[in-house]
Amino acid sequence: MLETIGGIMGIVITLSGVLFALYKIIKRFENIEESSKHRKEENIVLIKATLAICDGLGQLGANGPVTKCKCDLQEYLIERGE
């Protein structure tokens, strides 16, 4: 009788451990997805700021590397489709 109860308790504890582990894994994937979303938003802001800086420097007459950087960044964005 005790062996049966112990076996049932072992199964219940094992299943609850597996379910808890699955919950933690799912939660981690949700956190990764949210972090990726925020990172993409931050990258968009940084790209816009970089383009604005390059444009401003170009208007001030700082051509050469600034113009090349701006063209390279625009080409990169066109290739990625953004």
DSSP file (Angstrom, degrees, kcal/mol; ACC not computed):
  #  RESIDUE AA STRUCTURE BP1 BP2  ACC     N-H-->O    O-->H-N    N-H-->O    O-->H-N    TCO  KAPPA ALPHA  PHI   PSI    X-CA   Y-CA   Z-CA
    1    1 A M     >        0   0    0      0, 0.0     4,-2.1     0, 0.0     5,-0.2   0.000 360.0 360.0 360.0 -46.6    0.0    0.0    0.0
    2    2 A L  H  >  +     0   0    0      1,-0.2     4,-2.7     2,-0.2     5,-0.2   0.856 360.0  55.1 -66.4 -34.2    2.8    2.4    0.9
    3    3 A E  H  > S+     0   0    0      2,-0.2     4,-2.4     1,-0.2    -1,-0.2   0.895 108.2  48.6 -65.4 -39.1    4.7    1.5   -2.2
    4    4 A T  H  > S+     0   0    0      2,-0.2     4,-2.4     1,-0.2    -2,-0.2   0.925 113.2  46.3 -66.1 -45.2    1.7    2.4   -4.4
    5    5 A I  H  X S+     0   0    0     -4,-2.1     4,-2.6     1,-0.2    -2,-0.2   0.913 113.7  49.5 -64.0 -42.7    1.2    5.7   -2.6
    6    6 A G  H  X S+     0   0    0     -4,-2.7     4,-2.2     2,-0.2    -2,-0.2   0.892 111.2  49.5 -63.3 -40.0    4.9    6.5   -2.9
    7    7 A G  H  X S+     0   0    0     -4,-2.4     4,-2.2     2,-0.2    -2,-0.2   0.912 111.7  47.7 -64.8 -42.9    4.9    5.6   -6.6
    8    8 A I  H  X S+     0   0    0     -4,-2.4     4,-2.6     2,-0.2    -2,-0.2   0.918 112.3  49.5 -64.3 -43.6    1.9    7.7   -7.3
    9    9 A M  H  X S+     0   0    0     -4,-2.6     4,-2.7     1,-0.2     5,-0.2   0.891 109.8  52.3 -63.4 -38.7    3.4   10.6   -5.4
   10   10 A G  H  X S+     0   0    0     -4,-2.2     4,-2.4     2,-0.2    -1,-0.2   0.910 110.5  47.3 -62.4 -42.6    6.7   10.2   -7.3
   11   11 A I  H  X S+     0   0    0     -4,-2.2     4,-2.7     2,-0.2     5,-0.2   0.923 113.0  48.6 -64.4 -44.3    4.8   10.3  -10.6
   12   12 A V  H  X S+     0   0    0     -4,-2.6     4,-2.4     2,-0.2    -2,-0.2   0.919 113.1  47.3 -62.5 -44.1    2.9   13.4   -9.6
   13   13 A I  H  X S+     0   0    0     -4,-2.7     4,-2.1     2,-0.2    -1,-0.2   0.910 113.0  49.0 -65.2 -42.0    6.0   15.2   -8.4
   14   14 A T  H  X S+     0   0    0     -4,-2.4     4,-2.2    -5,-0.2    -2,-0.2   0.930 112.4  47.6 -63.5 -45.9    7.9   14.3  -11.6
   15   15 A L  H  X S+     0   0    0     -4,-2.7     4,-2.6     1,-0.2    -2,-0.2   0.898 111.1  50.6 -63.4 -40.4    5.0   15.5  -13.8
   16   16 A S  H  X S+     0   0    0     -4,-2.4     4,-2.3    -5,-0.2    -1,-0.2   0.885 110.0  51.2 -66.1 -35.8    4.7   18.7  -11.9
   17   17 A G  H  X S+     0   0    0     -4,-2.1     4,-2.2     2,-0.2    -2,-0.2   0.904 110.8  47.9 -64.4 -41.5    8.5   19.3  -12.3
   18   18 A V  H  X S+     0   0    0     -4,-2.2     4,-2.4     2,-0.2    -2,-0.2   0.917 112.3  48.9 -65.4 -43.8    8.3   18.7  -16.0
   19   19 A L  H  X S+     0   0    0     -4,-2.6     4,-2.2     1,-0.2    -2,-0.2   0.897 111.2  49.9 -63.3 -40.2    5.3   21.1  -16.3
   20   20 A F  H  X S+     0   0    0     -4,-2.3     4,-2.3     2,-0.2    -1,-0.2   0.909 110.1  50.7 -64.8 -41.4    7.1   23.7  -14.3
   21   21 A A  H  X S+     0   0    0     -4,-2.2     4,-2.2     2,-0.2    -2,-0.2   0.908 110.2  49.7 -62.8 -42.3   10.2   23.3  -16.5
   22   22 A L  H  X S+     0   0    0     -4,-2.4     4,-2.5     1,-0.2    -1,-0.2   0.897 109.3  52.2 -62.5 -40.4    8.1   23.7  -19.6
   23   23 A Y  H  X S+     0   0    0     -4,-2.2     4,-2.4     1,-0.2    -2,-0.2   0.922 109.8  48.6 -60.6 -44.6    6.5   26.9  -18.1
   24   24 A K  H  X S+     0   0    0     -4,-2.3     4,-2.2     2,-0.2    -2,-0.2   0.887 111.3  50.1 -64.6 -39.2    9.9   28.4  -17.5
   25   25 A I  H  X S+     0   0    0     -4,-2.2     4,-2.1     2,-0.2    -2,-0.2   0.928 111.9  47.3 -65.3 -45.2   11.1   27.6  -21.0
   26   26 A I  H  X S+     0   0    0     -4,-2.5     4,-2.0     1,-0.2    -2,-0.2   0.912 111.8  50.9 -62.4 -42.5    8.0   29.2  -22.6
   27   27 A K  H  X S+     0   0    0     -4,-2.4     4,-2.1     1,-0.2    -1,-0.2   0.890 108.4  52.2 -62.2 -40.4    8.4   32.2  -20.3
   28   28 A R  H  X S+     0   0    0     -4,-2.2     4,-2.2     1,-0.2    -1,-0.2   0.910 108.5  50.3 -64.1 -42.1   12.1   32.6  -21.4
   29   29 A F  H  X S+     0   0    0     -4,-2.1     4,-2.3     1,-0.2    -1,-0.2   0.884 109.0  52.2 -63.7 -38.0   11.1   32.5  -25.1
   30   30 A E  H  X S+     0   0    0     -4,-2.0     4,-2.2     2,-0.2    -1,-0.2   0.914 109.8  49.1 -62.8 -42.0    8.5   35.2  -24.5
   31   31 A N  H  X S+     0   0    0     -4,-2.1     4,-2.4     1,-0.2    -2,-0.2   0.889 110.2  51.0 -64.4 -39.3   11.1   37.3  -22.8
   32   32 A I  H  X S+     0   0    0     -4,-2.2     4,-2.3     2,-0.2    -2,-0.2   0.910 110.0  49.7 -64.8 -42.3   13.5   36.8  -25.7
   33   33 A E  H  X S+     0   0    0     -4,-2.3     4,-2.0     2,-0.2    -2,-0.2   0.911 112.3  47.3 -63.2 -42.7   10.8   37.8  -28.3
   34   34 A E  H  X S+     0   0    0     -4,-2.2     4,-2.2     2,-0.2    -2,-0.2   0.901 111.5  50.8 -66.4 -40.4   10.0   41.0  -26.3
   35   35 A S  H  X S+     0   0    0     -4,-2.4     4,-2.4     1,-0.2    -1,-0.2   0.896 109.5  51.2 -62.8 -40.1   13.7   41.9  -26.0
   36   36 A S  H  X S+     0   0    0     -4,-2.3     4,-2.1     2,-0.2    -1,-0.2   0.889 108.4  52.1 -64.0 -39.7   14.1   41.4  -29.7
   37   37 A K  H  X S+     0   0    0     -4,-2.0     4,-1.9     2,-0.2    -2,-0.2   0.924 111.4  46.1 -62.6 -45.5   11.2   43.7  -30.4
   38   38 A H  H  X S+     0   0    0     -4,-2.2     4,-2.4     1,-0.2    -2,-0.2   0.888 110.5  53.6 -65.6 -39.0   12.7   46.4  -28.2
   39   39 A R  H  X S+     0   0    0     -4,-2.4     4,-2.4     1,-0.2    -1,-0.2   0.891 107.5  51.0 -63.1 -39.5   16.1   46.0  -29.8
   40   40 A K  H  X S+     0   0    0     -4,-2.1     4,-2.0     2,-0.2    -1,-0.2   0.917 109.9  49.5 -64.2 -43.1   14.6   46.5  -33.3
   41   41 A E  H  X S+     0   0    0     -4,-1.9     4,-1.9     1,-0.2    -2,-0.2   0.904 111.4  49.4 -62.0 -41.5   12.8   49.7  -32.1
   42   42 A E  H  X S+     0   0    0     -4,-2.4     4,-2.4     1,-0.2    -1,-0.2   0.898 108.8  52.8 -64.6 -40.6   16.1   51.0  -30.7
   43   43 A N  H  X S+     0   0    0     -4,-2.4     4,-2.5     1,-0.2    -1,-0.2   0.886 106.8  52.7 -62.9 -38.7   18.0   50.1  -33.9
   44   44 A I  H  X S+     0   0    0     -4,-2.0     4,-2.4     2,-0.2    -1,-0.2   0.924 110.4  47.5 -62.8 -44.0   15.4   52.1  -35.9
   45   45 A V  H  X S+     0   0    0     -4,-1.9     4,-2.4     1,-0.2    -2,-0.2   0.915 112.6  49.1 -63.4 -42.8   15.9   55.2  -33.7
   46   46 A L  H  X S+     0   0    0     -4,-2.4     4,-2.4     2,-0.2    -2,-0.2   0.889 110.9  49.8 -65.1 -39.4   19.7   54.8  -33.9
   47   47 A I  H  X S+     0   0    0     -4,-2.5     4,-2.5     2,-0.2    -1,-0.2   0.923 111.5  48.4 -65.7 -43.5   19.6   54.5  -37.7
   48   48 A K  H  X S+     0   0    0     -4,-2.4     4,-2.2     1,-0.2    -2,-0.2   0.912 112.5  49.0 -61.9 -41.7   17.4   57.6  -38.0
   49   49 A A  H  X S+     0   0    0     -4,-2.4     4,-2.5     2,-0.2    -2,-0.2   0.905 110.7  50.4 -64.8 -41.1   19.7   59.6  -35.7
   50   50 A T  H  X S+     0   0    0     -4,-2.4     4,-2.6     2,-0.2    -2,-0.2   0.913 110.8  48.6 -63.9 -42.7   22.7   58.5  -37.7
   51   51 A L  H  X S+     0   0    0     -4,-2.5     4,-2.4     2,-0.2    -1,-0.2   0.900 111.7  49.8 -63.5 -40.0   21.1   59.6  -41.0
   52   52 A A  H  X S+     0   0    0     -4,-2.2     4,-2.6     2,-0.2    -2,-0.2   0.901 111.2  49.0 -65.0 -40.4   20.2   62.9  -39.5
   53   53 A I  H  X S+     0   0    0     -4,-2.5     4,-2.7     2,-0.2     5,-0.2   0.930 112.0  48.1 -64.2 -45.2   23.7   63.5  -38.2
   54   54 A C  H  X S+     0   0    0     -4,-2.6     4,-2.2     1,-0.2    -2,-0.2   0.903 112.5  49.5 -62.1 -41.1   25.2   62.6  -41.6
   55   55 A D  H  X S+     0   0    0     -4,-2.4     4,-2.1     2,-0.2    -2,-0.2   0.927 111.8  48.2 -63.6 -45.3   22.7   65.0  -43.3
   56   56 A G  H  X S+     0   0    0     -4,-2.6     4,-1.4     1,-0.2    -2,-0.2   0.903 111.9  48.7 -62.5 -42.2   23.5   67.8  -40.9
   57   57 A L  H  <>S+     0   0    0     -4,-2.7     5,-2.6     1,-0.2     4,-0.4   0.879 109.6  53.2 -66.1 -36.2   27.3   67.3  -41.3
   58   58 A G  H ><5S+     0   0    0     -4,-2.2     3,-1.0     1,-0.2    -2,-0.2   0.890 106.9  51.7 -63.8 -38.8   26.8   67.3  -45.1
   59   59 A Q  H 3<5S+     0   0    0     -4,-2.1    -1,-0.2     1,-0.3    -2,-0.2   0.797 106.2  55.3 -67.7 -28.2   24.9   70.6  -44.9
   60   60 A L  T 3<5S-     0   0    0     -4,-1.4    -1,-0.3    -5,-0.2    -2,-0.2   0.523 125.3-103.6 -81.4  -5.2   27.8   72.0  -42.8
   61   61 A G  T < 5S+     0   0    0     -3,-1.0     2,-1.9    -4,-0.4    -3,-0.2   0.522  77.2 137.7  98.7   5.9   30.2   71.1  -45.6
   62   62 A A      < +     0   0    0     -5,-2.6     4,-0.2    -6,-0.2    -1,-0.2  -0.571  31.5 156.9 -85.4  77.8   31.8   68.0  -44.1
   63   63 A N    >   +     0   0    0     -2,-1.9     3,-0.5     3,-0.1    -4,-0.0  -0.097  32.7  55.9 -89.2-168.4   31.7   65.9  -47.2
   64   64 A G  T 3> S+     0   0    0      1,-0.2     4,-2.4     2,-0.1     5,-0.2  -0.750 116.4  21.1  87.4-114.2   33.8   62.9  -48.1
   65   65 A P  H 3> S+     0   0    0      0, 0.0     4,-2.6     0, 0.0    -1,-0.2   0.825 125.0  55.9 -60.5 -31.6   33.6   60.2  -45.5
   66   66 A V  H <> S+     0   0    0     -3,-0.5     4,-2.4     2,-0.2     5,-0.2   0.940 109.7  44.7 -66.3 -46.0   30.2   61.6  -44.2
   67   67 A T  H  > S+     0   0    0      2,-0.2     4,-2.6     1,-0.2     5,-0.2   0.909 114.2  50.0 -63.8 -42.2   28.6   61.4  -47.6
   68   68 A K  H  X S+     0   0    0     -4,-2.4     4,-2.8     2,-0.2    -2,-0.2   0.917 110.6  49.7 -62.4 -43.5   30.1   57.9  -48.1
   69   69 A C  H  X S+     0   0    0     -4,-2.6     4,-2.5     2,-0.2    -2,-0.2   0.918 111.8  48.4 -61.7 -43.8   28.8   56.8  -44.7
   70   70 A K  H  X S+     0   0    0     -4,-2.4     4,-2.3     2,-0.2    -2,-0.2   0.923 113.3  47.0 -64.2 -43.8   25.3   58.1  -45.5
   71   71 A C  H  X S+     0   0    0     -4,-2.6     4,-2.6     2,-0.2    -2,-0.2   0.911 112.4  50.2 -63.5 -42.5   25.3   56.4  -48.9
   72   72 A D  H  X S+     0   0    0     -4,-2.8     4,-2.3     1,-0.2    -2,-0.2   0.909 111.6  48.3 -62.2 -42.1   26.5   53.1  -47.5
   73   73 A L  H  X S+     0   0    0     -4,-2.5     4,-2.3     2,-0.2    -1,-0.2   0.901 111.7  49.2 -66.2 -40.5   23.8   53.2  -44.8
   74   74 A Q  H  X S+     0   0    0     -4,-2.3     4,-2.3     2,-0.2    -2,-0.2   0.911 111.3  49.5 -65.5 -41.7   21.1   54.0  -47.3
   75   75 A E  H  X S+     0   0    0     -4,-2.6     4,-2.5     2,-0.2    -2,-0.2   0.907 110.1  51.5 -62.2 -41.6   22.2   51.1  -49.5
   76   76 A Y  H  X S+     0   0    0     -4,-2.3     4,-2.0     1,-0.2    -2,-0.2   0.922 110.6  48.1 -61.0 -44.3   22.3   48.8  -46.6
   77   77 A L  H  X>S+     0   0    0     -4,-2.3     5,-2.2     1,-0.2     4,-1.3   0.885 111.0  50.8 -65.0 -38.5   18.7   49.8  -45.6
   78   78 A I  H  <5S+     0   0    0     -4,-2.3     3,-0.2     1,-0.2    -1,-0.2   0.912 109.6  50.8 -65.5 -41.4   17.5   49.3  -49.2
   79   79 A E  H  <5S+     0   0    0     -4,-2.5    -1,-0.2     1,-0.2    -2,-0.2   0.883 111.8  47.0 -63.4 -37.8   19.1   45.9  -49.4
   80   80 A R  H  <5S-     0   0    0     -4,-2.0    -1,-0.2    -5,-0.2    -2,-0.2   0.702 112.8-122.0 -77.8 -18.4   17.4   44.9  -46.1
   81   81 A G  T  <5       0   0    0     -4,-1.3    -3,-0.2    -3,-0.2    -2,-0.1   0.782 360.0 360.0  85.5  28.3   14.0   46.3  -47.4
   82   82 A E      <       0   0    0     -5,-2.2    -4,-0.2     0, 0.0    -5,-0.1   0.401 360.0 360.0-107.8 360.0   13.4   48.8  -44.6
